[in-house]
Amino acid sequence: MNNNILSAIDIGTNSFHLVVAQVNDRGRFKILTREKEVVRLGKSSRDMKYISEDAKERGIATLKRFKLISDSFNAGRIRAVATSAVREAINKEEFINGAYEKTGINVEVVSGFEEARLIYLGVLQALPVFKKKILLIDIGGGSTEFLIGLKGDVIFADSVKIGAVRLTEGFFSDGKFKPSLIDSARIYARSVLNPLIRRIKEYSYEMIVGTSGTITNIGSMIYSINQELDDEATLNNFTYTGLDLNNILRKIFKCGDSSQTAKIPGLDPKRADIITAGAIILEQIFYELSIRQITLSSYALREGIILDTIDKESGNRNLGVISDIRYKSVLSLAQHCNYDKTHCEKVLDLSVRIFDYLSDNFPEFNLSIQDKEFLEAASLLHDIGHSISHSQHHRHSYYLIKNSEMLGFNFEELEVIANIARYHRKSHPKQKHENFSKLSELNKSKIRKLAAILRISDGLDRGHKGSVERLEFVKRGKTLSIIPISEKGFDLTLEIWGANLRKELFEETFNLKVNFNK
């Protein structure tokens, strides 16, 4: 295995994409190979609530091939990210579990917001737009993502449930493109897009960038009118106008069926049956936003996955284009819920001190950098449930975090953070709790350890005054003394009492007796 070789897999509604990249010491990467397979994971119905058995088999077979390719490059890490089709499927766990059992690949499911952010990271590697405020548009198979970004920061991001496969299944499932159905699809697309378009109009931006299948395929058709297209990379930084789009739309809409559409120069024949629907979506976006021109990026989600993975695994919080988006999104949610800044930052400080001591002195506890990040997030967010009600606020915190769609985190990571916050008080994690029992054993273990630390840290700021300024640690056999210190001489009786109330889970989890006295 070569830890400098990374594989990124984009599990889309229409296609699966693989990128294998070599990473250098400066955190930059070089693409070694690319693969694409049309899988149609979301081909079943307009609502895309179920992955059929055939689609699941096609998807897992493709992942097997991608695994073989990754292994041939000796990739040290394979990261697979699933979007709309898996995100919305009621049987997504069957696909995720099947993929892991048969390939060893752990499939991450990301929100539409996070999908847009990852695409933005990819775009920043392909186009010189870091200092420009851009509107990014990505029409996928099951959803369309919009993002407004500047200097690596996400200003606005959202996703709408309309894509080329979804619209095709709703209006053109027989492969016929009747004028009446085209008109109906236009009306439907406009109605679905309109609420989000209204929000986008509240922002300004300097440039519009488009990525992925529909937008780049239309670009290749426009490009092919005047010259031969060598490969998709040729389209990077290629710009087409609203007039160019209208000319191609007339060609597409004249085709009575997909066999005719497939003959249009520049179009990938495998997209012939869904390009009409995709074109309708793009047409409505151009019209509603009065777009004059759009610039294409040959990099998108899979390249963004590579860069995001480099960032996470290096522990580097600034690789040039990545701001610490995870920290910013945690802080944004905390502020939105009017968190007690002084208390939560003190709990964070104490949690990190305890975590670092355990990590340095007890390697058998297997505490990782990722665990520390989860603990930091939960420490800042543990009390946000107060924004709903003081009663059962730990449960409200769980719900708010789990459903927050914070940028930088996938659904599994949000579930872990939400559970850590959930167990900062009251009941310990139990199998009878649905939110806990459904998790993997690895994540259950993480939650027990990190919630145990958080409970003590929260207890040590019982008065919400930040009285404890630092901690000292003394280990004698199986007894650990966590000694709170106040340099200013504050009375810490309340804090020690609070910590003693919260220490039971810590003692059970780490098999240590804990006291708070010298």
C-alpha positions, 0 to 999 in steps of 0.5 A: 500500500502506498499512502501517497496514492488516493482513490476517490469514488463518486457514487452518482445517480447516473454514473460512478466515477473513479479518480486515482491520484498521487499526492506530493509532500505539499498536499498537491495531487496528480491524476494517475487514472480516471474511470467512469461507469454508467450505473443508473443507480437511481433508475426506478421512479421520480421520487427515487426512494428505492434502489432496485436489486438490479441497480444494487448489483450493478453498483457493487459490481462497478465498485469491485472493478474500481477496487481492482483498479485502485489496488493495481495502483497500490492505493493506500486509501479508497474514499467513496462518497454517495450522493442523491440516489443513495441519500434518498433511498429507504434501503440505502443501508442494504447497498452500503452494507453490501458494498462493504461486505463484497468490496471492503469499501466504506460508502459515505453518504453526504448531504446536498450541502456537503456535495456542493462544497466538495464540488467547489473544492474540485473546481478551485483546483481546475480554474483560477477562481479562488479570488472570485465570487462564483456561482457554481451549478452542478446538474446531477442525475438526481439533484442539482447543486448550487453554491456561492463561494469566495476564496474557498469559503462557502457563502451559500449552498443548497441542493434541489431534488431535480436531476437528469435521471429523475426528470427523465423517469418522470416524463421521458421514461419510454425514450420518446421526447414529445413536444407536449411532454417537453413543455410539461417538463419545463413547467415542472422544472421551473416550479421545483427550481423556483424557491431556490432560485429566489434565494440565489437572487439575493446574492451577487456573484462575478462568474458562473461555473458549471460542472459534471454530466449535463453541463459539460456534455452540452458544452462538448456538443457546442464545442464540437460544432466548430472543432473536434473534441479531444477529451473532456479536459479540453473543456476546462475553462471553456465558456458558452453563452445563452445563445450557444445553449439555445442553438443546441437546445433546438437540436436536442428538442427536434430529436423525437427519441434517444436514438436520434439524440445519440447522433448529435456530435459531441454527446456521450451516447450513454447520456442520449436518453437523459440529455433532454431532461438535463437540458431542460433543467439547464434551460430553466436555470439560465432563464430564471437567473438571466445567465449570459454565459457559463464557464466549465470546470473539468474537475468536480466532486471526485477531485474535491474528495481527493483534496478533502481527504488530503486535508483531513488525513494530514491534519493541515487546516489550511492547504491553500484553498481549504479554510477550516470549513468543519470548524466554521460550520460547527461554530455557525450552528452554535451561534445560530442556536445562541450557545453559551459561548463562555461555557462551551469554549471552557468545556472544549478547553477542558475536553481537549486537555483530558483527551490529550492526556489520555491519548499521550499516556494510554495508547490502548484507548486508540484515540485518534485525531478524528476522535479529537475533532468529533469531541471538539465539535460536540463540546461546542454544540452539546447545549444547543438543545437549550434553544428549543427547551431546557427540559431534555435539552441533550435530546434536542441537541442530538436532533439539531446536530443530526439534521444540521447538514453541517458542511465538511461532515458526512451523515455518519460523522454527524450521527457520531457527534450528535450522539456524543452531545446526546450523552453529555448528561442523563442516561449512558449510551444503551442498546435500547436507544435506537439512535445508539443501537443502529450504529457500528461497534466502532462508532459505539466505542467512539461515542462511549469514550468521547461522551465520557470525557465530555461529561466530566468536562461539562461537570467541571464547569458546572457554574458556567463561570470558567473557574477551572483554568487548567488541569493536572493529572496524577495516575496511581495504579488504576486510579486517575486524579484529574485535579482542577486548578484555579490560578485566581483562587476561585472556590471549585467546590461546585465544579468538583461536585459537578464532575463527581456526578458525571464520572461514572461513564468515564470509569466504566469506559476506561476502567479507571477510578477517578477523583478530583483531589490532589 
